[in-house]
Amino acid sequence: MQRLKGGLMRTAKQYCLNRNGMHCNPHDHRSFSALPNYAAVNDADPEDQVLVEGRAKSRAAILSRPDTLNALTAPMVGRLKRLYESWEENPSIGFVLMKGGGGKAFCSGADVVSLSQMVDDGNIEDCKRYFETLYKFVYLQATYLKPHVAILDGFTMGCGAGISIPGMFRLVTDKTIFANPEAKMGFHPDAGASFYLSRLPGYLGEYLALTGDKLNGVEMIATGLATHYSLHSKLAWIEDRLGNLITDDRDAIETSLAHYGVIVHPDKTSVLHKIEIIDKCFCRDTVEEIIDALENEVKTSYSEWVKVALNRMKEASPLSLKVTLQSIREGRFQSLDQCLSREYRMSIAGISKRVSNDFFEGVRARLVDKDFAPKWDPPTLADVSTDMVNSYFSRLDEFEPELELPTATREPYI
């Protein structure tokens, strides 16, 4: 996984020097035309929600809930984990591929409406099991013994990124939209997000996590989040070429991905060209200091982009902002398994309602009632105490098992 590790450790400036390649406007797909239809029935057979396609020497898992932009349910995560475990043990399978069905999304993240409903119905243990299975699947991806290709065409958000970025190859297109909007939902970027976001150039990870801003496919290539770029119109050719491979050789797979690749560089309006301002503002120790820095930047530069970033943070849950910032900062010095174990504690705290109801309020305001007027509790940053934040990072009590990952037998490649 040298491509990922090396890419994430480079600075964004290095990728912006050469302007002779194909330019893609990063704003082409930055706004949502519609929210996922989470009201759709999610108790369908998981075999209908995760389809399987077999080719010569490969297997493909196809996320198939297009009405929800392929949001992940508990049965889907369980099926993915079982499939990948069986495929890894099958000697007739050389490599594995994952993609989204429906033409609009790879995966828009967790089906948070169903998770919220689980807890409201008194099934919090099922909700905990969802996070446990999800994080174990992320770790399985990072330690997978066979080459893995994720085709990130369309929306790739939240845990949709988590189940793909740890894999060997990540193909993005001119339709790709990447984001971690969890803080605006009263939650925190999880499924390994504190690992990969903290390794982005400078303080870009803090910026993306706290504002929920999006990256396009070109920007994902530039920051190392993706390994290959092609046009959406060429995906059928790429999949056909991969499907005809009779090998498990990673070089042959990479050659097939690169065959229809396109050389691209971030457009001049890309957020990557604002890395100096991002570093200047988001290097601060606290959320309050970051907001103060952004407000000062607005006064001196009159930048509309800075105003938007500032407003996005002010719309998010104050508690989630503080929890998220600490998560990214700790993730910078932790391994993937350590990040996943910590994120599991944070997620359990988030759904337990011991400190706050913000996750459920965020889901209500943005996806259920859609009034977009969440009533956060605590309502302001000043009301968020250090003890509140620390409770998300504390080890679980003796009656609550920690996340157990097979670190002794499986070592991540990233």
N, C-alpha and C positions, 0 to 999 in steps of 0.2 A: 504493500500500500504506500509506496514511496511517492506516488503521484499525488495522493491526497495530502500526506503529511507535508511534503515539500510545498505544495500549492498553498496550503493554509498558512504557512509560515512566511510567505513572501509578502511584500508590501504592495498595496494597490497601485502605488505610483509606477512600479515597474511594468505593470500591465497597460498603463495608459500612455506610455511613451511613443509606441509605434501606432500611428494613426492611419496607416495605409491599407488596413484590412477592411472587410465589410463592416459597415456601421449598422447597428440595430438600435432603434429608438427605445430606450428603457421605459418610456411612458406609454408605449403602445398598449400594454395590458396591465396597467397599474391600478385600475379601478374595477370594482366588481359590478357586473351587470345585474346580478341577482344573487341572493343568498341561497344556500342549499336548502332543499325542501326536506327538513328534518322531520316533518310530519309524516313522511312516508313510512310505511310499515317496515319495522326493522327486525321482526321475529321470523323472517323467512329462513329457509334452509341455508346454512352457511355454504353448502356446495353450490348454491345458486349465486351467492355473493362473492365467492372466490372461485373462479372457473380455472380449469386446468387444460393446458394445450400441450400436447406432446409432439415433438419433432424428432429428427434423426438421432441426435445425441443430447437433446436438451429437453427441459420442461419449463413451461411458463405458467406463472400464477397471475391471473387477471382479476384485479379488483373490479367488482361489478355491482356497484350501487350508484348508477349515474344520477339519480334524482337527488342524492346527497353529496354529489361530487366525490363519490367513493369514500365517504367517511367511514372510519373503522368501528365496527361493533365488537363486542366481546367474542361472539362466535367466529367472526372473521379472523381475529387475532389468533384464536385457538387453532383454527384450521390452517392458517399460514405456518404456525410453528410446527404442527404435526407434519404438514407436507414437506417442509424444508428438512426436517429431521429424517424423514423417510428417503428423500431424494439424495441426501448426503450419503446415506448408507447403500444406495443402489449403484452398483458398479457399472451399469449400462447407461447411466446418466453422466454426461461430461460437464455440463454447466447448467445454470439456472437463470431464468429471466423473470422479472416482474414488471407489469405495466398496468395502467388503468384503462377501464372500458368506458365507453360513452363519448369519447372525443373531446371532453372539456377538462378532465382532471386526471392526474395520477392518483392523488389522495389529498383530500382537504383537511386531514387530521382525524382526531377522534370524533365519534358521534357523541358529543358532549350532552346533547339532549337526552339520549338514552341513558347515559351515565347519571345525569341529574335525576332522571325518573327512577332509576334503580334505588338511589338513596332515599328519595321521597316515598318510595314504596316499602321502605324498611329493609332493602336488600344491600346494605352497605358492604357486606362481605363479598358479594358478587362484583361490586365496583372495585374493591381492593384486588380481587383476583384478576380483573381486567388489566390493571396497571402492572401487576406481577407478571402476567403472561406477556404483555407488551414489552416490558423491559428485558425479559429473558429472550424474547425474539430479537430485539435489537442487538443483544450481546451475541446471539447465535449468528446474526448477519456479520458482525465484526470478526468472528472467529471461524467463518465458514470455510470448509476445506476445499470447496470447488469454486471456480470462477462464477461471479454473479454480475448480471447486467440489470440495472434499473433504468427504465425508459421514463424519464420525468417530463412528460408532455402535458402541458396545462398546469392547473393548480397543484402545487406541491407545498403543503403547509403543515405546521405543527408536527405531529408524529408521523405524517406522511414523509417528511424529511428524515425523521428518526429511523424509519424502517428501510431507508434506501442509502443514505450517505455513508454508513459504515461498510457497505459492500464494495466490491472491487472496481466496478465500472458504473458511472452515472452519466447517462446520455441526456442532454437537455436540447431544447429546440427553441425556435422563435415564438412558441406559444407558452413557454414555461413561465410560471409565476411562483416564486419562492417567498415564504413569509413565516414568521413566528409571532402571531398576534395574541398570544395567550394572556398577556398582561391586561389587554383591553377586555378580556373575558373574565377577569378576576382570578386568573390562574398563573402558572409560570411555564416558561419554555421547558419541555421535558423530553423524554425518550432519547436522551443523550445530547440534547441541545446545548446544555452548559459545557459540554466537551467541545463540540465542533464550532459553536459560536465564539467561544473564548479563544480559539486559535485562528480566527480571522485576522487580517491585517489591522494593526493598531487597535483602536477601540471601536471598530466597526461592529463587533459582536454585541457590545453594550448598546450601541445605537439601534441595531435591528431588534434586539430583545425588548428594549424599553419603548420604542415608538411603534413597533409592528410594521415598519416600512417593508416594501417588497424589493426583491431583486429579480431581474429577468435572466434568461439563460446565458446571455453574454457575460453578465456580471457574475454569475455562478462559476463560469469557466475562469474568469479573471481572478476570482478569490480562491479557487481550488475546491469549491464545493462540488463541482462537476468535473468529469474527466474528458468528455467528448461533446461536441456541438454539431448539430445538423439541422436541416430545415424540416418542419412538420411534414411537408409534402414528400419527403424522402423516406419517411419511417417505414412504409410498406416494403420498400426495397431493402432497407437495413434488416428488418425482421426476416425477410425471405432469405437473405444471405446468411444470417445467423442460423436460421432453421435448417439450412442445408449442410452446416458444419458437422463433421463426424470426428470430433476431437474434444479434448478437455484442455488443450493448450491455450494458455492465456494470451500468448502472442498472436495466435491465429484469430482469436476473438477480438483483440484490439485492432488488428489489421482490418477486420470486417467493419468494425465501428468507424474507423478512420477513413475507410474507402469513400463514404458519402459525407465526410466531414466538411465543415466550412471554417475558414480562418476568420475570426471575428475579433473586434476590439471594442471596448465600451464607448458609447456615444458621448459627445462632449457634455451632454446634460446628465450623465450618469452620476449617481451618488458617490461613485468611487473617485470622482474628481473633486469631491468635497471632503476628502479624508483629513486634510489639515484642520478644517473647522470641526469635524467630528472628534478628532483626537483632542483638540483644544477644549472642547466642551465636555466630552464624555470620559475624560481621564480623571475627573473629580472623584473624590472619595464617597460622596453621598448623593442621593437623588436630589436633595435640596440644592446642593452646589451645582449639579448638572443643570437644573432648571434655571438657577441664577445666571449661569454662564450663557445659556441659550437666550435668556432675556436681554443680557448685555449685548450679545451678538446681534439681536434684532435691532437694538437701539443704534448700533454703530454701522451695521451693514444694510439694514432695511431689506434683508433677504426674505423672500416669500417662502423659500424652502425651509429656512430656520423657523419661521412662524408656524408652518405646518407641523414640523417635528415637535415644537413646543406644545401646540394644541393637542397633538396625539397623546403626549405624555399626560397632559392635564385631564384627558378623558379617561385614562386608565385607572384601575384600582390603586389607590395610594399604597396599600399593603402589598399588593402584587409587584409594584414597582420596586419597593425596597427588598422584597424577597428575591426578585429576579436579578437585581444588581448584585446582591451578595452571592447568588448562585453562579453567575458568570465569573465573578472574581475568584471564587473558590475553584471553579472548574478549570481555570487556567493552570492550576498546579496539581490537578488530579488526573488519574488514569480514567479510561472510559468506564470500567467497572465501578470505580469509586464514585464517579458522577452519577451513574445509574442508581447505585445504592442510596446516595444522598437524595436524588430526585424522587425516589420511591417514598422516602420519609416525608418529603415536602408534599407529595401528592396525597398521601394518607392524611396529613395535617389539613390539606386544602378541602378534602371531602368530608372530614369529620365534624366540621362546624365548631370545633373547640374554641377557635380564636375568631373566626369570621365566617360569614355566609356569602362572601363575595363571589365565589365561583358560581353558586346557584343563582345569585342575583345577576351576574353577567350573562349567564345562559338565558335567563328569563328576558332580560332587556334587549338582547341582541338577536336571539334566535326563536324565542317563543312568542312573547307579546310584541316584540319588535318596536318598542317605543323609544329605544336607544337612549333611555334616561335612567341608567342604573343608580341605585341609592347605595353607594359604597359605605361599608362600616369596617373600620373607621373612615370618616368622610374626608379627612385631610391628611397630608403627610405629617403635620405636627401632632396628630392624634395617634400616629403609629409608634408604639414604644419599641425599644430595643428587645424587651422580653417577648413581644409579639413576634418579631422577626426571628429571634433565636429559637422559638418553639418549633418553627418549620425545619430547623436543622438539627434538632436534638434527636438522639437515638430513641427508637420506639420503646415503649415500656415492656416489662417482662412478659406480658400477656399478648403482645403484638409482635409476631416474628418479623425479623429483618428480611430484606431481599437477599436470597442466596443464589449466587452465580457460580458456575463451574470454573472458577479462575485457576484451580490447580491442574485442570486437564485441558483447558482451552485458553489460548493466549491471543488477544486481539492483534490484528495486523496493523491497526492505526495507532 
